[in-house]
Amino acid sequence: MLTTTATSSSGNIASQSQSQSHPQILLQGKTFDNFINAIKSPKSREGYTTSLKRYLNHLKLTEVNDLLINQQYPRLIESQIIDYIMTLRNDGLAYASIQFMVAPIMTFYSLNDIVLNRKKISRYFGEYKRAVKDRAYTVEEINKALQTADQRMKLVILLLTSTGQRIGSLSVLTLGSLTRIEDYGIYKVTIYEGTNNEYYTFTTREFANAYEDYMAYRQRCGEKISFNNETKKWEPEQTPLIRKQFDVTDLLQARHPQFMDTNSIRKILGSHLVKCGIRNVEHPTAPKSTKRCRKAVALANGFRKFTISSFIRAGLRHEIRELLVDHSTQLDQNYFRPGEEEVLEQYILAEPYLTMDPSVRLSQENQTLTMDRNKLESRLERLEQVCKDFM
């Protein structure tokens, strides 16, 4: 009975594939809505949708409902997932990538009350091993990328370098996400604002200068933006921080900035790093191969590694540096809540390590020393006044 059903389903799938060489996958309907609405994070929804679509394509299915055809036969579903895993392994995907791509499929069946043997399926992921010994970008490489970058790309690189944030968070940043801290001439960045994953970090003064140059350029092109001295933010606050490229001679385009999605940001960043000689394009040698060529430095995570390494070199407290890059501190947030001033003081210690231009770094160090001297003199004055009052 089970074999007959499986053969019938395979026959239906085969006939669909023959009748439609490039089937259009429909991610809609109640089944899909129930699945995607159970995912909390918008970014996770994007990843889960992509993984589910890829699995549907593997099975030559066009609708999400088709995944439930054999819901009465969980062992058959398990065999389909295992076959998919083996296909991914043959394509050269790493253990972590396979795990990431199969997790949404397991979640889909779990939400539809189909019990699968997760332990059995996970045994087919293969052995975990590093594909490459990855490293961070060096200061020289980042400087090289900045030398040929336009204003928008310079903003992207310095934002990744000074904050260590994940590239997936760039696409949702708005002008309202950044608040200028006048005393230091830097910006506070609120990431994943309005979600349970919200956290904040800071930027370098080098980034602040690049950001203000980028805003001035957009103003010159006709975009209606301005800096509010009361809120210390650029407005309108819902305007995208990183906007799509536009025709500077077209006032309509200039005044209506469009958000860039994560894939677009990754694409322009990768293209720029290839042009300036930091990365190479490596095509698979096997015919029709989809195997991805891994690099020694991850496209975006190489900047994050650089930032975290800089925090360590600067001697930042472990708990605070973990907060600055959105890592778990292994402490309950109800018990460890450092004040913003405390976190900022720690970040300033790392700013020289995060600044790329040597001349800017020297200028910032002098500015920081001047500020520290002024604070010390102010404290001495208050101490002298207390002593006089006491006498």
Secondary structure, DSSP 4 states (H G I P E B T S, - for coil): -HHHHHHHHHHHHHHHHHH-SSPPPB--SHHHHHHHTT---HHHHHHHHHHHHHHHHHTT--BGGGGGTTTT-HHHHHHHHHHHHHHHHHTT--HHHHHHHHHHHHHHHHHTT----HHHHHGGG-----SS---PPPHHHHHHHHHT--HHHHHHHHHHHHH---GGGGGG-BGGGEEEETTTTEEEEEESTTSTT-EEEE--HHHHHHHHHHHHHHHHTT---EEETTTTEEESTTSBSSBPP--TT-HHHHTS--BPPHHHHHHHHHHHHHHTTSS-----SSTT-------SS-TTHHHHHHHHHHHHHTT--HHHHHHHTT---SS-TTT----HHHHHHHHHHHHHHH---HHHHHHHHHHHHHHHHHHHHHHHHHHHHHHHHH-
